[in-house]
Amino acid sequence: MPKVVFTYFDTKGWGEQCRLLLTYGGQEFEDRRMTHDKWPELKPKTPFGQLPMIEIDGKQYAQSLAIARYLGRKYGLVGDTLEDALEIDQNVDLLMDLILKGAQIYRESDEARKETLYAEAIKNVFPGYLEKLNSIIEKNNGHIALGKLTWGDFVIAGAFGSLKMVVPMPDIEQKYPAFQKVIDNVYSIPSIKAYSESKK
Ligand SMILES: N[C@@H](CCC(=O)N[C@@H](CS)C(=O)NCC(=O)O)C(=O)O
């Protein structure tokens, strides 16, 4: 088994999907939680000056989705064909489009402008993405693609908290209930359940 160290801040953010996948794969790993005071020292020593970062047998890699996709391949969570893999990528990218649109507004420093941008996006932008993703998940029996568990489900399970933070719609879970089905499917896997209980 390779020696794996996974480094991210002490939140779910962009890191949890990878922690969940490593747990699913039965990979022993050091779950290194970076503190904000120690980060400036580590930052220049990481591949892209950002976290998460995974070290596999001493070699460093960055980018959460690249890591999640790699772990998906490793643990048989990419379907059977290149087209299966494409379908997962397509749907994960749609989710990321939504999160990035939300994050762009979330980072706006002018509070009045932020409020206006959010009001507009909540009315005209976010619902289209959320409806589409909700219907994709419904059609796939509580999964993001292929009608079965794939690495994309771990992205939803890990990142849904971040999504809710940057897409502030209080009724999001009631209006788009399919997301919770993915989360429940992932967290009902015994190793993931045990991991999540150990982190409480
Ligand atoms: N596209 C990158 C984004 C990573 C990213 O934005 N990381 C943030 C934390 S969520 C970070 O490292 N912030 C600290 C910094 O940039 O100094 C990924 O998905 O890994």
PDBQT file of the ligand as one rigid body, heavy atoms in Angstrom, charges set to zero:
ROOT
HETATM    1  N1  LIG A 301      -9.089  24.366  -7.919  1.00  0.00    +0.000 N 
HETATM    2  C1  LIG A 301      -8.462  24.118  -6.650  1.00  0.00    +0.000 C 
HETATM    3  C2  LIG A 301      -8.873  25.203  -5.695  1.00  0.00    +0.000 C 
HETATM    4  C3  LIG A 301      -8.174  25.057  -4.374  1.00  0.00    +0.000 C 
HETATM    5  C4  LIG A 301      -8.438  26.215  -3.443  1.00  0.00    +0.000 C 
HETATM    6  O1  LIG A 301      -9.103  27.221  -3.797  1.00  0.00    +0.000 OA
HETATM    7  N2  LIG A 301      -7.924  26.071  -2.226  1.00  0.00    +0.000 N 
HETATM    8  C5  LIG A 301      -8.096  27.080  -1.226  1.00  0.00    +0.000 C 
HETATM    9  C6  LIG A 301      -8.860  26.517  -0.048  1.00  0.00    +0.000 C 
HETATM   10  S1  LIG A 301     -10.448  25.947  -0.487  1.00  0.00    +0.000 SA
HETATM   11  C7  LIG A 301      -6.730  27.502  -0.718  1.00  0.00    +0.000 C 
HETATM   12  O2  LIG A 301      -5.777  26.756  -0.770  1.00  0.00    +0.000 OA
HETATM   13  N3  LIG A 301      -6.663  28.726  -0.180  1.00  0.00    +0.000 N 
HETATM   14  C8  LIG A 301      -5.472  29.233   0.441  1.00  0.00    +0.000 C 
HETATM   15  C9  LIG A 301      -4.640  30.064  -0.478  1.00  0.00    +0.000 C 
HETATM   16  O3  LIG A 301      -4.966  30.182  -1.688  1.00  0.00    +0.000 OA
HETATM   17  O4  LIG A 301      -3.643  30.600   0.011  1.00  0.00    +0.000 OA
HETATM   18  C10 LIG A 301      -8.907  22.743  -6.124  1.00  0.00    +0.000 C 
HETATM   19  O5  LIG A 301     -10.017  22.326  -6.412  1.00  0.00    +0.000 OA
HETATM   20  O6  LIG A 301      -8.093  22.090  -5.459  1.00  0.00    +0.000 OA
ENDROOT
TORSDOF 0
